[in-house]
Structure formats: C-alpha cells, structure tokens
C-alpha cells in the first residue's frame, strides 16, 4: 500500500494538471463532508437556505404601510429540524407546500395548528401566513393539505437565525439565476458554457505553462563546462 501511495505522490509531483484536479477533488469532498455534518447536527436536509421572495418582508409591500421586514430577500437563514408536535403558533417554519415539487420550499409563519387527533389525515396540520401577504390578512395560505393546511410530514424545519453576512445571499441568488432556470430547475445553456470554458481554460493554461518554466538543470553544467574550457 505504501508503495502505491509513493507512486501516486510521485505522479502528482510530475503532473501539474493531475495535482490541480486532485486538489479540487479534495476540496469538493471536504465541502460535502462539512455539509453532511451540518445536516446531521441540525437534523434537516436543508440546514442553510437563502430567502428568495418578499413574502416575509412587510416593507416591500407599500399597501401594508409598514417599515418592518422579518426576512428580506437574500437573507441567509439557518434551519433546524423539529418534531411537529413541539411547533407552536407564531413559529416561522420551512416546508414543502406541494409534494409534486419537493425542491420548492416556502418560509412562512404558523398561524393555526390542528392537532393530530383532530386532523383528517391523522397528523399535525399547520395553517400558515406570510408576514407580508396582504391577501392572507385575517385568513391563511392555501396549500395542498386538508383545507389548505400543511401536513407535519412536509415540514423541513424551523427558522433559527439569520447569518449576518451582507450580500452573500444575494450573490448566491444571482449565481443560481444565471446557472439555473427557476421554472424548470434545469441548468441554463449559458451556465453549461461557463463550466466548459473554465475546464478548457484550466487545460489550456497547463499546456501553455511549460514554455515559461526554467531551463533543465543540465544547462548550468554545460555553461560551467564552456567557461572552464575557455579559461584553459
């Protein structure tokens, strides 16, 4: 095993492209491991999310005549998994409103809870309302559960806090909007072209780089030999 490791290290030292790809792979695997640890620690598959709509920011809706903003667009929020039985009224939850689109998530506040023993589907059902949804004032959002509620099984987690890093969430939204089509969730042509261009640039740089390297180590020896003969 040690001999294979030594051969692999020797190969990486001689091949800059392989070394670069190896380092990229290590970084990616490290990021995946960290992300998996965060998901495990917070007991949810989506521990960190970026708010992409203004349904929780009252100041973005002039008709409400409010300067308050619970969660602004671009806010980077931390989520923690929660037992539906322990969620109370007024809690901000993250949930899947429609099972047909599992990647579509909503961040709204719980406005009413139906206990499991009183629910037609035998589980806790939650009626929600966005803080900035004027159409829901005095009422509730309409989702796919019983009478427009959200079944407890579709709750991803409970809002914990916002990460105070300015512009990071907005930058993530801009990159996602450039790379992916929000309507279909598929990569855009321009996003694919950017990735291909980066890969081509990496290999093109590797091909051009050898010409800039220092001459082989035998050049100084030849020079010293020439000087010695001249002196003789």
Secondary structure, 3 states (H helix, E strand, C coil): CHHHHHHHHHHHHHCHHHHHHHHHHHHHHHHHHHHHHHHHHHCCCCCEEECCCCCCCHHHCHHHCCCCCCCCCCCEEEEECCCHHHCCCCCEEEECCCCCCCCCCEEEEEEEEECHHHCCCCCCEEEEECCCCHHHCCCCCCCCCHHHCEEHHHEEEEEEEEECCCCHHHHHHHHHHHHECCCCCCECHHHHHHHHHHHHHHHHHHHHHHHHCCCCCHHHHHHHHHHHHHHC
